[in-house]
Each structure stands twice: as C-alpha cells, then as structure tokens.
C-alpha cells in the first residue's frame, strides 16, 4: 500500500513490519496470460577499484566486487494446478491480486547515495504471456528506513569536548544530542575563556565529514568525504563578554540522501558509515599572527519520518521520501522520534488553553487530563460551576476523637458529618460557619461562580469547640485557587491551635 517502510529500533530491537498490498492489472481487451508473479527482493552491491603497485613499480588496477541477496519473497497468481504451460484468457477489465508478508526487524535498511555501495529493495511484477509474445515486466523501488526508537540512548546523550590550550584559551563545544536527524539544523554551543590578554575571536568554520568503510572478502577500503561546510563570522564584540565568550551557532544538515547517508552498519561491516563535525576556530593574537583551534565531535545521523528528506531519483525532480501517501510505520500514530528535552518546542503551555477546555477533555485517561476533577480532600471538580445541591439524607451520627499533645493538653474534639454542602468555597460566611458543629458536606460535584448567592445551613444553638475534620480538609486545589477571581483574605479562617 505504501512505498516506504519504517522500522523502529536497532536490528535486535525492531519488531518488524507487516507489509501488504495489491497487484493491479488493467486490460483494455482480452489477452492470454500464462502466469502472473510478483517478487520482492533486496540486494547489497559493493564495488570499487584500487591501484596496486607491482614489484617493478607498475600500477595495476584491481576491481573488488560483491553482490548478495539479503531478502526475497515471491507470490504467484493464476498458477492453476501448477500448470505453467496452460494459457488463461483474461477478459477486458481491472483485476487486483492481494499479497502480504512479514518484513523481519533485522533486515538491512536501504542505503543510497554512495558511489561504491548500495542496498536497494525492489518489487518486480511479471506477466508471462504466450510463446510468441513478450513478457510484461514492471519494477518499483521500496524504501526500508530504520529510525531510532523513542528510548534510544543516542537521543539523550549529550556530546561535548572540553580542553585547554595552555596560556591561550579554555574552550567547550557541545551539542544537545548525539543523534541528529538528516535535514535538521544542529544547535552548537561554544563557550571560550581566553587566557591571553588581547586575544580576539576570528571566523568559525564547521565541516561535516562522512567516513565510509567497505569490505569485500579479504579486501577493504575507506573513504572520507566532505558532506557540508559553513563559515561563520565571529559574533559582535558587544555580544561577547570581557572575561568569557559564549555563543550559539546553527549548522544545517543536507536534506538529500544523495549528499549524505545515515549512520549504518550493514551485514557485520560490509558497509559502515559514520560522521563527525569538525571545527576550525581562528584566534587573533596580540602580536598579529593568527592561531587556529581545531576540534571534532562525533554525531549519529539518522532518518526521521518527521523531517522531509529527498532520495536519489532517475528523474530531474527529486523524490520525497516521506509524504502522507507513501509513509508507513509499525505505529501510524507515533511515527516520529520525540524531541530531546532541550528542544521542547512542541510543548503546549497550560495558560494558552482556553477555559472551555477546563470542563471537558477528549482524553480518556483521568490521570493525564487537565480537566478539573474531584480529588481526595478537594472541592474543585464537577460538570458545572455553581451547581450546589443535596443528595438526600446522607448524615450519620457524629462521633468524636480526642488526643493529647506532648504537653499534656487536650485537643478539641472533631465531629464527622456527611450530607450536602450549601454554600460556596470562596464565601467568607461559609468559612466562618465551619466553627459550628452541624453542617453538611457535598457529595455532588460543585464549584463556585461569583454570580451565586450562597445559602448557609442552620448552625447549632449551642456553640462548641468542635470542628468537622472533613470540612477542614476539603480545600480547593492550587490550580483552582490561582484561577479564582476572589482571593481569600488572611483573616477569613484560622485553623485551631494544638493547645
């Protein structure tokens, strides 16, 4: 159904993918067909030439070549009773033949854009016709992409280099994550402490190097290629401190797989790709000569379904690897690798959510929803603000409990009553009525609106030093208190002393 299959995790972690689709055949007139087959296969090809000097000093060119099939699956249609020589007549119309297979998680990912090696997957449909008719063959490239799992250590690993150039400068260069998606911009933090008076900062050059290693039997070769390069002028002196220099640069990774290839290790070292960021920082000394500070950071490039990437194509128009039509993953909902903690650009602030979302939420889980729900020892919950009422006679006989403090004094008795609250959380009269021994607590969810007119219950005729512990503990949550437009005064209510 789709041209791109995304495997999440390393070859030992990935669960694989269930690939399914349909082979569609459209005929404008009747035709004779002997057999219809569909074959999916993956191939690893490596070839390079190297020059060898003979004993006489003559240069000879030697070609190293390797080819292997890493995956193969074949489907056969219209193969009735295994009679390959029997012709079948298909009337004019449209025909569809479904197929499916399980792609193992350990399969090598597609590797394109290298001069000396390639890993490619294709589907080949063949219609075998009569003896004097040519077969019809169509091919289609399938891209198998391996991306990092959400819990991959590379996403959380910060890469930095700290060093000192004696009597000249101390420096620190870091990036927030070792794993970098192809097509993204890498934030680079540079902190420098000059040790030489009069030292000035010059241009900063950043280069992305690709290290390629290929193996063919007992032969092996390596190659280093410059993928991207940028030259950055020094920040203005007004932005740099007198004692230390701290600034941030952005380095863009190419978006085309024809220019850069993801980090990979195919078939135990047949193809190994690694990357490094190289830095060359110019330092202008007081005597006039220019010094150059050099450093490097290893990074791991990977393909993320969340970032547009182009792949090599036979046409002049580059082909986009990911689109809503051709992108497939093992989980269509969570298709992207989560951003690093330092790059929390997708966070949604609670203050930006309209108040209408406080009353209802599409989330099913109560633990994760921001909707106001009734909590233990809290009165902030409910479907409506200001809907207060009684649920009937829920009261039970009060009982008391006494305890003594360390000084030997007797603490006041606390009565426990259950019924219905009549009043509001933010009304002074409600909090003052807590001193009485008879009132009721709401079992119906309720909240307060300023338009309400509170209705108080009848207090007992005789005032006693009794407090309802449930009433004292059922206070609004911090969120409700902050969002309330009527803050409580300090003298609205005081809790009893231990004495």
N, C-alpha and C positions, 0 to 999 in steps of 0.2 A: 504493500500500500504506500510505502514511503521509500525515498532514496537514501536516507541517512539513518543509521542505527547507532545509538549512543549506549556504550557500556560504561557503567559507573564503578570505579574502583580498579585496583590492580588485577592482573590475571588470576591471582589466587583468591581475590575477594569478590570479584564480579559474579553475579548470579546468572549471567547470560541474558538472552532475549528470544522471545517467541516471534519469529518472522512469518508473516502470512501475506498473501496477495492473490492476484488473479491474472491469468494469462488471457488476454482478449484477442480474438480473431474475428475480423470483419471481412466478408467476401461479398463482392458485387454480383457474382454469378456462380453457378455450380462449378465445383472443382473436385478433382480426385486427389486424395491425400492418403499416403501410406502410414504415416506416423507423425505425431507431434510430441516433441520433447522439450524440456526446459532444464537447463543445467546451471547451477551456481557454483562458482569456483573462485578460490583465492590463490594468488601466485606471488612468490617472492623471487625477484630477479636482481642479481648483483653482477656488475661487470665493470672492469676498469683495466687500463693498460699502464704498464710501468716499464721504464727503461732500465736495462741491466747491462753492465759493462763486462765484456768478455776478458779473458786473460790477455788478449792483445790490445785491449783498450777500445774495442769496437762496441758501440752502443747498439743493443738489440732490444726490440720492443716485445714485451710479453703480455698476452691478454689473459686476465683472470675472469672467469665466468661461472656463475652459479645460478641455478633455477630450481625451484621446488614448489609443489602444490601444498598449501597449508590447510585448505578446506575444499570439500567437494560434496555436492548433493545434486541428485538428478531425479526428475519426475518425468513420467511417460504418460501420454494421453492418447486415446484411440488405439491402444495396443491390445486389440481383442484377441484373446486366446493365444497371445504371444506369436501371432502370425504376422511377421514383418513384411511378407510379400503380398499381403492382401490389401487391395485398394479400397478406401472408403470414400463415398461420394458425399460431399457436404453441399447442401443447398445454399443459395444466397441468403445472407443474414449475418447476425452477430452471435458469436459463441464465447463463453467465458469458462475457464478451467481453473478452479481454486487450487492453491498449494500452500503449504506451510512447513516450517522446520524450526528446530531449536538451534540457535547460534550459541555455542559454548562461551562462557565468560573468559576462558583462557586463550581465545583466538587472537592472533596478532592484529593490531589496528592498521588501518590504511596509512601508508606513508607515501607522500607525493612531493614533488619539488626538488628531489635530489638528482644529481647528474649520474651518479654511479649505482643507484639502487632504487627500488620501488616495491611497494606492497600494494596490490590492487585486487579488488573483487569485482567480478562481472557476472551478469546473468545472460545466458545465451539461449534464445528460443530458436528451434529448428523445425521447419515443416518439410518432411520428406515427401516428395511427390513421385510421379511415375518415372519409368526408366529414361524417357527422353525429355524430361522436364527438369529444370534446375531447382534445387532446394532453395527455400526461402529462409534466410538467417537474419536475426536481429539481435543486437547486443546492447546492454545497458550497464553502466557503472554503478555499483553500490558502495557507498562510503561507510566504513565502520570506524567510528570515533570512540576513543577511550578518554574519558574525563575523570577528574579526581572525585573521590567520594566526599560527602559533606564532612566526615570526621577525619579526613586526611591530615596527617601531621604537617605536611608542607603548607597548608593553609594557615596554620597558627604559628609557624616557625619564622621568627624574625632573623634576618641576615644582616650582619654588621661587621665592620672591620675598624678596630681602634689601634692606633700606632703613634709613635713619636719619631720625628726627625730631629735628632739631637741638636740643640742650640738653634733650632729654626722654627719648628711648629709641631703642635699636637693636633691630631685630627681624628674624626669619627665619621664614617659614612655608613648609612643604614637604609634598608627598605623594609616596609611593614610586613611583608610576606615573601617567602622564598618562591612560592608558586605564583606565576604571573600568567594570566590568560593572553593568548595571542590576539592582537588587535586592541589591547588596552594600553593605558598610559601608566607608567610606573612612577610613583612618588618617591623621590630620593631626598633624604635628609642629610645635610652636611653640616657638621659642627667643627670649627677650627679655632685653635688657641695659639696665636703667634708668640714665639719665644724670643724672636729677634726684633728689636726696636726698629721701626721704619719699614718693616716688611709689608708689602701690598699684594692684594689678591689679583690674579690675572684671569684669563679665559679658562673655562672648564669644558673639556672635551669628553664626551661619553660615547662609547662604541659597544655595540652588541656583537659578540663573537659566537660563531657556531662551530662546534668541534664534532667532526664526523669520523667515525671509525667503522670500517668494513672488514669482514673476514670471509675468505673463500678457501675452505680446506685448510692447508697449512700456510697460505698466503694471507696477508693482512695489510691494510693501508689506512692512513689517517689523513685528514684534510682540515684546515682551519679556514673559515670563510667569514668575511665581514658582512653582517646582515643589515645593520642600521648604524647611522652615525649622526651625532649632533654636536654643534659647537655653541656654547652659551657664554655670553659676556658676563663679567663679574657684576654682582648687584651694586647699586649705587652706594657710595660711602656713607650716605645719610642713613641707609638701612642697616649698615653693619655697625656693630658695637666697637668701642675703643679697645676693649680687652679680649673680646672673642667675636668670631664670625659664625653666625647661624643663619642658614637659608635653606630653601627647598626648591628642587628642580623637578620637572616632569619629563619623562622620556617615553616617546611613543614607540610601541612595538608594531611592526608591519601587520597589516590585516590580510595579506595574501599568503597562502601556503606555498605559492611558487617562490617566495622570497625567504620564508622562514619555516622550519619544520619543528613540530613539537618534540619535546624530550621523549625518547623511547629506547627500548632495549628489545630487539626482535630476535627470537629464537636463540637465546643464550649467546648473544654477542655477534650475530651475523650483521646486524645494523645497530649501532649505538650512537645516539645524538645527545649532546649536552650543550649548555650555553653559559656564558659569563658576560657580565657587564664590566667593561674596562674604563677606568677613569685616568685622565691626564690633566692635572691642575697646575697652571702656571703661577709662579710666585716671583714677584719682582723684589729683588734685594736692594738694600740702600746703596750699594756700590754700583748699581746699574745692570748687573748681569741677571739673567732670568733662570730660575731653577724650575724643575718640573717634578711634581709629586705624582707618582703612579700607584694605582691600587686596582683591585678587581674583586667582584662579588659574584659567587655562583648563584644562578637562578634556575628554576624549573618551569619551562614554558609548557602550557597545556591548552587544549581546545575547550572552550566553554560554550555551551549552547546558548548562553545569554548574550553573546557578543557576535556580531556579524563577521563572517570570515569568507573569503573567496578561495576557490580552488583552481588549479590549472585546468584550462579548457581548450579544446581544439578550435573553438570559435574565437573571434576577436573580442567578444563581450565576456567579461569574467563571470563565472558561475558562482552564485552564493551558496554556501554550504548549508546554512540554516535558514529556513523560512517556515511560516505556518503550514505549508503544504507538505514539505519533504522531511521535516524533523521528527524523529521518533526516539523515545527513550523507554526504559523499563517502567518509569512512572511519569505519566504525562502531566501531572500536576506539579511535581517538584523536579523541574528539568534543569535547573541551574545550580551551580555551586554557590553556596551562601557567601556573602562578602566577609572579609576579615573584620575583626572587632574595630580596628582603627578606621575602617571605611564604612561606617554605619550610615550610609547615605539613604538607605531605604526606610529608616525609622520614621514612624508617624507619631508626632507629639500628641499627648493626650489633650493639651489645651486647644489643639486645632480641630478636634472632633466636635461637631455641633451638639447642642444639648438634647436634641431629639434622639440621639443615639443612647442617652442615658436610660431610657425607658425600655428599649428593646434592642436586641442584638441578633444578627444572623448566626452567631457562633453557637454551637450546640453544647460546648463544654462550659459549665458554670465556673470552673476554676480559672479559666483563661479569659472570660468575658469581662469587659469594662462596665457592663451594665450594673446598676445598683441592686444588689441582692441582700436579703436579710442575712445577717451573720450572727453568730453567737455573741450575746451580750451587746447587741447593737440594734438600733431602731431605724437604720437607714435601709429601706427596701420598699418594694411594692410596685404595683402597676400604676398607681396614681398618686399625685401629691395632694394631701389634704383629705383623703378618704378615710374617715375615722368612724368606727362603729363598734358595736358589741356583738359578740358571737354567742351570747347566751350566758347562762349561769355556769361559769367555769370556776367559781371560787371554792376554796376549801378552807377548813378551819385553820386559823393562824397557829403557828407553833413557834416557840422561842428557843433561843440558844444563848447561853451565857458562857463567857470565858474570862479568864483573868490574865492581866498583863504581868510583866515581870516585877512591877512594883506592888502587885497585890490588889490593885484597884479593879473594880468590876466594870466591865464594858457594858454599854447599853444593849438592851435586848432588841433583836431584829425580828420583825414579823414577815411572813411569806404569804402573799395573797396573789391569786391568779383570777383574772376576769377580763375586763376591757378597759383600755385607757380612753379617757375622754379629755382631750386637751391637745397641746402641741408641744413639740420638743423645744421650740425657741420662745416660749411664752414664760415671762417671769412668774406668772401666777401658778403655772404648772410646777415649776421647780420649788416654789415656796410651799406648795401643797404636799411635798414629799414628807414634811415633818409629821403629818397626821398618819394615824395607823390604818385607816381604811381608805383605800382607793384601789383601782384595778389596772392591770397591765394588759396591753393589746396583744391578742393573738392574730388579729387581722393586720396585714402589712399596711403601714401608713407612713406618710411623710408630710412635711409642713409646707404651706404656701402662705405668703403674707396676707392674702385675701381672706383667710379663715378667721372665724370668730371662735375662740376656744370656749369649750364648755367644761366646767370643772365638776368633779364629783363632790358628794357631800362628805365633809370631814367628820370625824367622830366628835361627840360632845366634849369628852374629856381628853385633854392633850397629854400624851405620854411620851417618854423618851424612847420611843420605838421607831425604827427605820426599816423600810422594806428594802432588803438587800438586792432583790431583783430590779427594783426601780433605780437604785443607785448604780447598778452595773450596766443597765441598758442605756448607753450613751451613744450619740451618733459617731460614726467613723470620722477619721481625719478628713477624708475626701468630702464628705457631706458638710462637715463644719467649715471647711475652707470655702466651699461654693455657696454657703448660706449668705444671704444679703443682710441678715440681722445678727451680728456678732453678740455673744453673751457678755454681760458686764461682769466684773470681777466679784461684785457682791451679790450676784444673783443667787448663788447657792454655795454653801460651805458644808464640807463633809464633817462628821463628828470626830472629836479627838479620841485618842485611846484612853484618856483619863475620864 
